[in-house]
Structure formats: structure tokens, C-alpha cells
């Protein structure tokens, strides 16, 4: 029983209609990420059509984060130079 005094019925883990919104197509290759029945093609991460696309997306996110961190370091260095003047 939950802290609210009720439980979901067996086999149910969330409120119907409260499922996460998945994209209609793979965000990497823009191909279909579900079959005709709406079942995901790649069960480990239903937003993607394959493991390759999921890994490519993760790599893109890591590159973007590194670029952002580099820009922040440059910005901090500029601020430090201005403060030293």
C-alpha cells in the first residue's frame, strides 16, 4: 500500500493516459520508431528506432555538453581578465 492509502491494480504502474509522450519518429534518423501496432521497435529506449540511433544521440548530447562547457570556460576567462584590469 502506498503512503496515500491505495495501490494500483496488479500489472498497472501508472495512471492511464499518464504515459510519457514519445516522438512520432526517431530523433536521429527521422525513421519510424514504432510498428503498425504502436509497439516500439527498440524496447530499451522507445524514442529511438535502434541501439545505433540511441548511441548516436547520446554522443551528440555529450559533444554539445563539451561545447557548452568550453564556452563557459572561455566566458569565465574573459570575466577574470576584466576583473584583473
Secondary structure, 3 states (H helix, E strand, C coil): CCCCCCCCCCCCCCCCCCCCCCCCECCCCCCECECCCCCECCCCCCCCCCHHHHHHHHHHHHHHHHHHHHHHHHHHHHHHHHHHC
